[in-house]
Amino acid sequence: MTRKEIFTEKGAVPKGAYSQAIVAEGPLVFVSGQGPVDPATGEFRLGSIVEQARLVFDNITTLLEEAGTSWADVVRVGIFLADLSDFAEMNALYETYLTKPYPARTTVQAGLPAGMLIEVDCIAVVPKE
């Protein structure tokens, strides 16, 4: 196993799609912050939070696959939202890409450029062959 969930009743119980902590082993892949950029044009593709988030998560999927890993091996996710009122819609989509044990995660409101509503970075483990 490349990742293991750490859970203790002595800590705050997660109220969402994240783990208290994750232990990982193996080479790590650090994915830089990804915004809603259309890979075909290199331009921002703006739209609703769901449209932008889907593009961001799909772009990260491509990067993870190129690195020999997948969302199943992601141990840490950082999510930056232009408006935290978009959290519920983003989170519903996020849960379609990830499964338990969920990665450790931080979600914050941030000033994002060029009409971006979301930016996401992550760390994944490359499974041993």
VMD Tcl script that builds the backbone (N, CA, C; Angstrom):
set m [mol new atoms 387]
animate dup $m
set s [atomselect $m all]
$s set {name element resname resid chain x y z} {
  {N N MET 1 A 0.842 -1.178 0.000}
  {CA C MET 1 A 0.000 0.000 0.000}
  {C C MET 1 A 0.889 1.243 0.000}
  {N N THR 2 A 0.529 2.223 -0.786}
  {CA C THR 2 A 1.327 3.442 -0.886}
  {C C THR 2 A 0.852 4.546 0.042}
  {N N ARG 3 A -0.364 4.419 0.566}
  {CA C ARG 3 A -0.853 5.414 1.512}
  {C C ARG 3 A -1.714 4.750 2.567}
  {N N LYS 4 A -1.651 5.305 3.782}
  {CA C LYS 4 A -2.406 4.760 4.900}
  {C C LYS 4 A -3.027 5.910 5.663}
  {N N GLU 5 A -4.309 5.779 5.953}
  {CA C GLU 5 A -5.011 6.813 6.706}
  {C C GLU 5 A -4.648 6.720 8.186}
  {N N ILE 6 A -4.448 7.881 8.790}
  {CA C ILE 6 A -4.247 7.989 10.232}
  {C C ILE 6 A -5.505 8.637 10.802}
  {N N PHE 7 A -6.109 7.988 11.790}
  {CA C PHE 7 A -7.323 8.513 12.407}
  {C C PHE 7 A -7.253 8.305 13.908}
  {N N THR 8 A -7.644 9.319 14.656}
  {CA C THR 8 A -7.752 9.190 16.096}
  {C C THR 8 A -9.003 9.891 16.584}
  {N N GLU 9 A -9.699 9.241 17.485}
  {CA C GLU 9 A -10.875 9.838 18.113}
  {C C GLU 9 A -10.476 11.046 18.964}
  {N N LYS 10 A -9.201 11.137 19.321}
  {CA C LYS 10 A -8.710 12.247 20.143}
  {C C LYS 10 A -8.597 13.543 19.342}
  {N N GLY 11 A -8.685 13.442 18.029}
  {CA C GLY 11 A -8.599 14.611 17.155}
  {C C GLY 11 A -9.966 14.985 16.621}
  {N N ALA 12 A -9.997 16.080 15.867}
  {CA C ALA 12 A -11.244 16.516 15.236}
  {C C ALA 12 A -11.633 15.521 14.144}
  {N N VAL 13 A -12.834 14.992 14.214}
  {CA C VAL 13 A -13.321 14.028 13.229}
  {C C VAL 13 A -13.634 14.775 11.938}
  {N N PRO 14 A -13.115 14.318 10.793}
  {CA C PRO 14 A -13.380 14.993 9.519}
  {C C PRO 14 A -14.868 15.104 9.226}
  {N N LYS 15 A -15.259 16.260 8.759}
  {CA C LYS 15 A -16.656 16.513 8.410}
  {C C LYS 15 A -16.831 16.565 6.897}
  {N N GLY 16 A -15.868 16.064 6.158}
  {CA C GLY 16 A -15.932 16.117 4.710}
  {C C GLY 16 A -15.036 15.075 4.089}
  {N N ALA 17 A -14.718 15.289 2.824}
  {CA C ALA 17 A -13.927 14.342 2.044}
  {C C ALA 17 A -12.436 14.593 2.248}
  {N N TYR 18 A -11.974 14.362 3.475}
  {CA C TYR 18 A -10.551 14.466 3.776}
  {C C TYR 18 A -10.230 13.584 4.973}
  {N N SER 19 A -8.962 13.231 5.126}
  {CA C SER 19 A -8.492 12.441 6.255}
  {C C SER 19 A -7.767 13.352 7.226}
  {N N GLN 20 A -7.718 12.939 8.498}
  {CA C GLN 20 A -6.958 13.704 9.485}
  {C C GLN 20 A -5.486 13.768 9.078}
  {N N ALA 21 A -4.962 12.636 8.638}
  {CA C ALA 21 A -3.564 12.562 8.195}
  {C C ALA 21 A -3.405 11.325 7.311}
  {N N ILE 22 A -2.353 11.354 6.494}
  {CA C ILE 22 A -2.019 10.236 5.606}
  {C C ILE 22 A -0.516 9.961 5.736}
  {N N VAL 23 A -0.163 8.685 5.827}
  {CA C VAL 23 A 1.239 8.275 5.770}
  {C C VAL 23 A 1.456 7.707 4.373}
  {N N ALA 24 A 2.518 8.160 3.709}
  {CA C ALA 24 A 2.788 7.724 2.339}
  {C C ALA 24 A 4.195 7.158 2.232}
  {N N GLU 25 A 4.349 6.194 1.338}
  {CA C GLU 25 A 5.676 5.663 1.061}
  {C C GLU 25 A 5.866 5.571 -0.441}
  {N N GLY 26 A 7.060 5.809 -0.882}
  {CA C GLY 26 A 7.364 5.728 -2.304}
  {C C GLY 26 A 7.722 7.087 -2.879}
  {N N PRO 27 A 8.122 7.122 -4.148}
  {CA C PRO 27 A 8.429 8.411 -4.775}
  {C C PRO 27 A 7.175 9.290 -4.798}
  {N N LEU 28 A 7.367 10.580 -4.605}
  {CA C LEU 28 A 6.253 11.520 -4.584}
  {C C LEU 28 A 6.222 12.367 -5.844}
  {N N VAL 29 A 5.009 12.732 -6.258}
  {CA C VAL 29 A 4.792 13.651 -7.373}
  {C C VAL 29 A 4.129 14.889 -6.795}
  {N N PHE 30 A 4.712 16.059 -7.042}
  {CA C PHE 30 A 4.169 17.327 -6.574}
  {C C PHE 30 A 3.563 18.043 -7.773}
  {N N VAL 31 A 2.236 18.140 -7.803}
  {CA C VAL 31 A 1.539 18.793 -8.909}
  {C C VAL 31 A 1.350 20.259 -8.550}
  {N N SER 32 A 1.898 21.143 -9.378}
  {CA C SER 32 A 1.753 22.581 -9.170}
  {C C SER 32 A 0.297 22.994 -9.292}
  {N N GLY 33 A -0.017 24.166 -8.752}
  {CA C GLY 33 A -1.371 24.692 -8.822}
  {C C GLY 33 A -1.879 24.721 -10.252}
  {N N GLN 34 A -3.043 24.133 -10.464}
  {CA C GLN 34 A -3.649 24.057 -11.786}
  {C C GLN 34 A -4.941 24.861 -11.797}
  {N N GLY 35 A -5.044 25.745 -12.769}
  {CA C GLY 35 A -6.270 26.513 -12.964}
  {C C GLY 35 A -7.030 25.952 -14.146}
  {N N PRO 36 A -8.155 26.572 -14.492}
  {CA C PRO 36 A -8.998 26.081 -15.581}
  {C C PRO 36 A -8.441 26.471 -16.954}
  {N N VAL 37 A -7.336 25.843 -17.332}
  {CA C VAL 37 A -6.679 26.135 -18.601}
  {C C VAL 37 A -7.007 25.031 -19.599}
  {N N ASP 38 A -7.478 25.422 -20.762}
  {CA C ASP 38 A -7.774 24.483 -21.832}
  {C C ASP 38 A -6.451 23.992 -22.407}
  {N N PRO 39 A -6.144 22.693 -22.312}
  {CA C PRO 39 A -4.862 22.199 -22.808}
  {C C PRO 39 A -4.673 22.398 -24.311}
  {N N ALA 40 A -5.755 22.452 -25.066}
  {CA C ALA 40 A -5.660 22.609 -26.518}
  {C C ALA 40 A -5.249 24.023 -26.912}
  {N N THR 41 A -5.664 25.015 -26.130}
  {CA C THR 41 A -5.390 26.408 -26.499}
  {C C THR 41 A -4.404 27.104 -25.569}
  {N N GLY 42 A -4.221 26.558 -24.362}
  {CA C GLY 42 A -3.378 27.216 -23.378}
  {C C GLY 42 A -4.033 28.434 -22.752}
  {N N GLU 43 A -5.318 28.635 -23.026}
  {CA C GLU 43 A -6.063 29.793 -22.514}
  {C C GLU 43 A -6.992 29.359 -21.384}
  {N N PHE 44 A -7.279 30.320 -20.496}
  {CA C PHE 44 A -8.265 30.051 -19.462}
  {C C PHE 44 A -9.608 29.762 -20.104}
  {N N ARG 45 A -10.311 28.751 -19.569}
  {CA C ARG 45 A -11.674 28.470 -19.985}
  {C C ARG 45 A -12.556 28.772 -18.772}
  {N N LEU 46 A -13.208 29.914 -18.827}
  {CA C LEU 46 A -13.998 30.356 -17.694}
  {C C LEU 46 A -15.428 29.855 -17.826}
  {N N GLY 47 A -16.114 29.789 -16.723}
  {CA C GLY 47 A -17.490 29.309 -16.682}
  {C C GLY 47 A -17.885 29.167 -15.236}
  {N N SER 48 A -18.840 28.285 -14.962}
  {CA C SER 48 A -19.304 28.060 -13.596}
  {C C SER 48 A -18.220 27.370 -12.778}
  {N N ILE 49 A -18.414 27.333 -11.474}
  {CA C ILE 49 A -17.448 26.642 -10.616}
  {C C ILE 49 A -17.354 25.173 -10.998}
  {N N VAL 50 A -18.459 24.550 -11.353}
  {CA C VAL 50 A -18.426 23.136 -11.727}
  {C C VAL 50 A -17.657 22.944 -13.033}
  {N N GLU 51 A -17.882 23.810 -14.014}
  {CA C GLU 51 A -17.159 23.703 -15.291}
  {C C GLU 51 A -15.663 23.901 -15.074}
  {N N GLN 52 A -15.297 24.932 -14.301}
  {CA C GLN 52 A -13.878 25.184 -14.052}
  {C C GLN 52 A -13.254 24.054 -13.241}
  {N N ALA 53 A -13.946 23.599 -12.198}
  {CA C ALA 53 A -13.394 22.535 -11.349}
  {C C ALA 53 A -13.210 21.243 -12.142}
  {N N ARG 54 A -14.181 20.900 -12.984}
  {CA C ARG 54 A -14.060 19.677 -13.794}
  {C C ARG 54 A -12.820 19.749 -14.679}
  {N N LEU 55 A -12.597 20.897 -15.319}
  {CA C LEU 55 A -11.417 21.060 -16.168}
  {C C LEU 55 A -10.137 20.935 -15.341}
  {N N VAL 56 A -10.119 21.562 -14.180}
  {CA C VAL 56 A -8.940 21.482 -13.303}
  {C C VAL 56 A -8.684 20.039 -12.893}
  {N N PHE 57 A -9.711 19.331 -12.415}
  {CA C PHE 57 A -9.535 17.943 -11.976}
  {C C PHE 57 A -9.146 17.041 -13.150}
  {N N ASP 58 A -9.706 17.282 -14.330}
  {CA C ASP 58 A -9.318 16.494 -15.509}
  {C C ASP 58 A -7.860 16.759 -15.888}
  {N N ASN 59 A -7.445 18.018 -15.833}
  {CA C ASN 59 A -6.049 18.343 -16.142}
  {C C ASN 59 A -5.100 17.675 -15.153}
  {N N ILE 60 A -5.476 17.660 -13.880}
  {CA C ILE 60 A -4.644 16.987 -12.879}
  {C C ILE 60 A -4.630 15.488 -13.124}
  {N N THR 61 A -5.758 14.916 -13.518}
  {CA C THR 61 A -5.811 13.490 -13.851}
  {C C THR 61 A -4.772 13.162 -14.913}
  {N N THR 62 A -4.687 13.986 -15.945}
  {CA C THR 62 A -3.715 13.782 -17.030}
  {C C THR 62 A -2.287 13.838 -16.502}
  {N N LEU 63 A -1.995 14.811 -15.635}
  {CA C LEU 63 A -0.651 14.929 -15.069}
  {C C LEU 63 A -0.308 13.722 -14.201}
  {N N LEU 64 A -1.252 13.292 -13.380}
  {CA C LEU 64 A -1.016 12.128 -12.516}
  {C C LEU 64 A -0.753 10.882 -13.359}
  {N N GLU 65 A -1.552 10.681 -14.402}
  {CA C GLU 65 A -1.353 9.519 -15.271}
  {C C GLU 65 A 0.012 9.559 -15.944}
  {N N GLU 66 A 0.427 10.735 -16.393}
  {CA C GLU 66 A 1.742 10.872 -17.031}
  {C C GLU 66 A 2.863 10.516 -16.060}
  {N N ALA 67 A 2.628 10.779 -14.768}
  {CA C ALA 67 A 3.630 10.480 -13.738}
  {C C ALA 67 A 3.545 9.038 -13.247}
  {N N GLY 68 A 2.589 8.267 -13.782}
  {CA C GLY 68 A 2.466 6.864 -13.388}
  {C C GLY 68 A 1.650 6.651 -12.121}
  {N N THR 69 A 0.768 7.575 -11.826}
  {CA C THR 69 A -0.048 7.466 -10.622}
  {C C THR 69 A -1.473 7.901 -10.928}
  {N N SER 70 A -2.292 8.069 -9.913}
  {CA C SER 70 A -3.691 8.444 -10.118}
  {C C SER 70 A -4.231 9.134 -8.868}
  {N N TRP 71 A -5.487 9.572 -8.961}
  {CA C TRP 71 A -6.139 10.180 -7.792}
  {C C TRP 71 A -6.157 9.212 -6.612}
  {N N ALA 72 A -6.164 7.905 -6.869}
  {CA C ALA 72 A -6.181 6.915 -5.787}
  {C C ALA 72 A -4.924 6.976 -4.931}
  {N N ASP 73 A -3.874 7.583 -5.461}
  {CA C ASP 73 A -2.599 7.662 -4.739}
  {C C ASP 73 A -2.277 9.077 -4.268}
  {N N VAL 74 A -3.234 10.001 -4.368}
  {CA C VAL 74 A -3.026 11.373 -3.900}
  {C C VAL 74 A -3.107 11.377 -2.378}
  {N N VAL 75 A -2.121 12.012 -1.745}
  {CA C VAL 75 A -2.069 12.049 -0.281}
  {C C VAL 75 A -2.362 13.430 0.294}
  {N N ARG 76 A -2.276 14.471 -0.536}
  {CA C ARG 76 A -2.490 15.842 -0.057}
  {C C ARG 76 A -3.064 16.680 -1.185}
  {N N VAL 77 A -4.102 17.463 -0.894}
  {CA C VAL 77 A -4.722 18.349 -1.875}
  {C C VAL 77 A -4.865 19.736 -1.262}
  {N N GLY 78 A -4.528 20.743 -2.042}
  {CA C GLY 78 A -4.786 22.132 -1.669}
  {C C GLY 78 A -5.774 22.713 -2.660}
  {N N ILE 79 A -6.860 23.271 -2.161}
  {CA C ILE 79 A -7.883 23.857 -3.033}
  {C C ILE 79 A -8.022 25.326 -2.684}
  {N N PHE 80 A -7.953 26.154 -3.710}
  {CA C PHE 80 A -8.054 27.601 -3.562}
  {C C PHE 80 A -9.290 28.051 -4.334}
  {N N LEU 81 A -10.243 28.631 -3.622}
  {CA C LEU 81 A -11.486 29.092 -4.233}
  {C C LEU 81 A -11.550 30.610 -4.185}
  {N N ALA 82 A -12.005 31.212 -5.270}
  {CA C ALA 82 A -12.192 32.661 -5.277}
  {C C ALA 82 A -13.301 33.049 -4.308}
  {N N ASP 83 A -14.267 32.141 -4.090}
  {CA C ASP 83 A -15.392 32.420 -3.203}
  {C C ASP 83 A -15.771 31.124 -2.477}
  {N N LEU 84 A -15.665 31.125 -1.161}
  {CA C LEU 84 A -15.979 29.909 -0.407}
  {C C LEU 84 A -17.439 29.491 -0.523}
  {N N SER 85 A -18.306 30.356 -1.017}
  {CA C SER 85 A -19.696 29.940 -1.217}
  {C C SER 85 A -19.802 28.890 -2.334}
  {N N ASP 86 A -18.726 28.688 -3.109}
  {CA C ASP 86 A -18.689 27.653 -4.144}
  {C C ASP 86 A -18.250 26.293 -3.594}
  {N N PHE 87 A -17.990 26.222 -2.287}
  {CA C PHE 87 A -17.427 25.000 -1.700}
  {C C PHE 87 A -18.296 23.771 -1.944}
  {N N ALA 88 A -19.591 23.852 -1.677}
  {CA C ALA 88 A -20.458 22.668 -1.776}
  {C C ALA 88 A -20.468 22.088 -3.190}
  {N N GLU 89 A -20.582 22.952 -4.196}
  {CA C GLU 89 A -20.588 22.454 -5.583}
  {C C GLU 89 A -19.244 21.843 -5.948}
  {N N MET 90 A -18.158 22.510 -5.547}
  {CA C MET 90 A -16.828 21.979 -5.829}
  {C C MET 90 A -16.641 20.644 -5.129}
  {N N ASN 91 A -17.047 20.565 -3.869}
  {CA C ASN 91 A -16.836 19.357 -3.082}
  {C C ASN 91 A -17.609 18.172 -3.652}
  {N N ALA 92 A -18.816 18.398 -4.130}
  {CA C ALA 92 A -19.605 17.318 -4.734}
  {C C ALA 92 A -18.869 16.739 -5.947}
  {N N LEU 93 A -18.285 17.609 -6.761}
  {CA C LEU 93 A -17.521 17.136 -7.913}
  {C C LEU 93 A -16.228 16.455 -7.465}
  {N N TYR 94 A -15.542 17.049 -6.504}
  {CA C TYR 94 A -14.297 16.502 -5.943}
  {C C TYR 94 A -14.499 15.046 -5.518}
  {N N GLU 95 A -15.622 14.766 -4.869}
  {CA C GLU 95 A -15.880 13.412 -4.377}
  {C C GLU 95 A -16.091 12.405 -5.500}
  {N N THR 96 A -16.306 12.849 -6.744}
  {CA C THR 96 A -16.404 11.918 -7.868}
  {C C THR 96 A -15.022 11.507 -8.376}
  {N N TYR 97 A -13.985 12.244 -8.008}
  {CA C TYR 97 A -12.623 11.942 -8.435}
  {C C TYR 97 A -11.843 11.157 -7.383}
  {N N LEU 98 A -12.220 11.280 -6.115}
  {CA C LEU 98 A -11.462 10.669 -5.027}
  {C C LEU 98 A -12.306 9.674 -4.261}
  {N N THR 99 A -11.621 8.711 -3.638}
  {CA C THR 99 A -12.290 7.700 -2.832}
  {C C THR 99 A -11.596 7.605 -1.476}
  {N N LYS 100 A -12.256 6.937 -0.540}
  {CA C LYS 100 A -11.676 6.743 0.790}
  {C C LYS 100 A -10.508 5.789 0.708}
  {N N PRO 101 A -9.481 5.939 1.495}
  {CA C PRO 101 A -9.315 7.045 2.423}
  {C C PRO 101 A -8.987 8.322 1.652}
  {N N TYR 102 A -9.716 9.389 1.970}
  {CA C TYR 102 A -9.486 10.652 1.287}
  {C C TYR 102 A -8.126 11.221 1.664}
  {N N PRO 103 A -7.514 11.993 0.749}
  {CA C PRO 103 A -6.253 12.655 1.078}
  {C C PRO 103 A -6.464 13.696 2.175}
  {N N ALA 104 A -5.373 14.097 2.798}
  {CA C ALA 104 A -5.418 15.286 3.647}
  {C C ALA 104 A -5.733 16.452 2.711}
  {N N ARG 105 A -6.479 17.459 3.209}
  {CA C ARG 105 A -6.899 18.539 2.314}
  {C C ARG 105 A -7.032 19.846 3.073}
  {N N THR 106 A -6.700 20.920 2.379}
  {CA C THR 106 A -6.956 22.268 2.862}
  {C C THR 106 A -7.711 23.003 1.766}
  {N N THR 107 A -8.761 23.730 2.153}
  {CA C THR 107 A -9.512 24.553 1.208}
  {C C THR 107 A -9.564 25.961 1.774}
  {N N VAL 108 A -9.132 26.932 0.973}
  {CA C VAL 108 A -9.114 28.322 1.423}
  {C C VAL 108 A -9.676 29.232 0.342}
  {N N GLN 109 A -10.132 30.395 0.780}
  {CA C GLN 109 A -10.528 31.428 -0.169}
  {C C GLN 109 A -9.278 32.208 -0.536}
  {N N ALA 110 A -9.115 32.496 -1.822}
  {CA C ALA 110 A -7.900 33.157 -2.293}
  {C C ALA 110 A -8.221 34.111 -3.435}
  {N N GLY 111 A -7.406 35.133 -3.565}
  {CA C GLY 111 A -7.521 36.017 -4.716}
  {C C GLY 111 A -6.887 35.330 -5.917}
  {N N LEU 112 A -7.688 34.954 -6.886}
  {CA C LEU 112 A -7.194 34.245 -8.067}
  {C C LEU 112 A -7.251 35.162 -9.281}
  {N N PRO 113 A -6.324 35.003 -10.224}
  {CA C PRO 113 A -6.263 35.898 -11.386}
  {C C PRO 113 A -7.252 35.543 -12.486}
  {N N ALA 114 A -7.497 36.485 -13.345}
  {CA C ALA 114 A -8.134 36.297 -14.660}
  {C C ALA 114 A -9.500 35.617 -14.639}
  {N N GLY 115 A -10.298 35.834 -13.606}
  {CA C GLY 115 A -11.623 35.229 -13.565}
  {C C GLY 115 A -11.643 33.779 -13.125}
  {N N MET 116 A -10.495 33.266 -12.685}
  {CA C MET 116 A -10.457 31.895 -12.184}
  {C C MET 116 A -11.284 31.803 -10.910}
  {N N LEU 117 A -12.056 30.726 -10.787}
  {CA C LEU 117 A -12.824 30.474 -9.571}
  {C C LEU 117 A -12.162 29.437 -8.686}
  {N N ILE 118 A -11.191 28.679 -9.262}
  {CA C ILE 118 A -10.565 27.584 -8.536}
  {C C ILE 118 A -9.146 27.342 -9.033}
  {N N GLU 119 A -8.285 26.944 -8.116}
  {CA C GLU 119 A -6.949 26.440 -8.420}
  {C C GLU 119 A -6.693 25.292 -7.457}
  {N N VAL 120 A -6.053 24.228 -7.933}
  {CA C VAL 120 A -5.830 23.039 -7.132}
  {C C VAL 120 A -4.405 22.559 -7.320}
  {N N ASP 121 A -3.762 22.182 -6.209}
  {CA C ASP 121 A -2.474 21.480 -6.278}
  {C C ASP 121 A -2.591 20.204 -5.478}
  {N N CYS 122 A -1.640 19.289 -5.664}
  {CA C CYS 122 A -1.704 18.055 -4.902}
  {C C CYS 122 A -0.339 17.369 -4.868}
  {N N ILE 123 A -0.261 16.392 -3.972}
  {CA C ILE 123 A 0.913 15.521 -3.850}
  {C C ILE 123 A 0.402 14.090 -3.946}
  {N N ALA 124 A 1.062 13.296 -4.772}
  {CA C ALA 124 A 0.675 11.887 -4.947}
  {C C ALA 124 A 1.893 10.996 -4.802}
  {N N VAL 125 A 1.638 9.760 -4.488}
  {CA C VAL 125 A 2.673 8.737 -4.414}
  {C C VAL 125 A 2.665 7.961 -5.724}
  {N N VAL 126 A 3.842 7.649 -6.234}
  {CA C VAL 126 A 3.935 6.761 -7.393}
  {C C VAL 126 A 4.030 5.346 -6.843}
  {N N PRO 127 A 3.047 4.491 -7.131}
  {CA C PRO 127 A 3.044 3.139 -6.591}
  {C C PRO 127 A 4.273 2.350 -7.026}
  {N N LYS 128 A 4.704 1.451 -6.156}
  {CA C LYS 128 A 5.817 0.555 -6.491}
  {C C LYS 128 A 5.343 -0.431 -7.525}
  {N N GLU 129 A 6.201 -0.739 -8.456}
  {CA C GLU 129 A 5.823 -1.696 -9.511}
  {C C GLU 129 A 6.111 -3.107 -9.106}
}
mol reanalyze $m
mol bondsrecalc $m
mol representation Tube
mol addrep $m
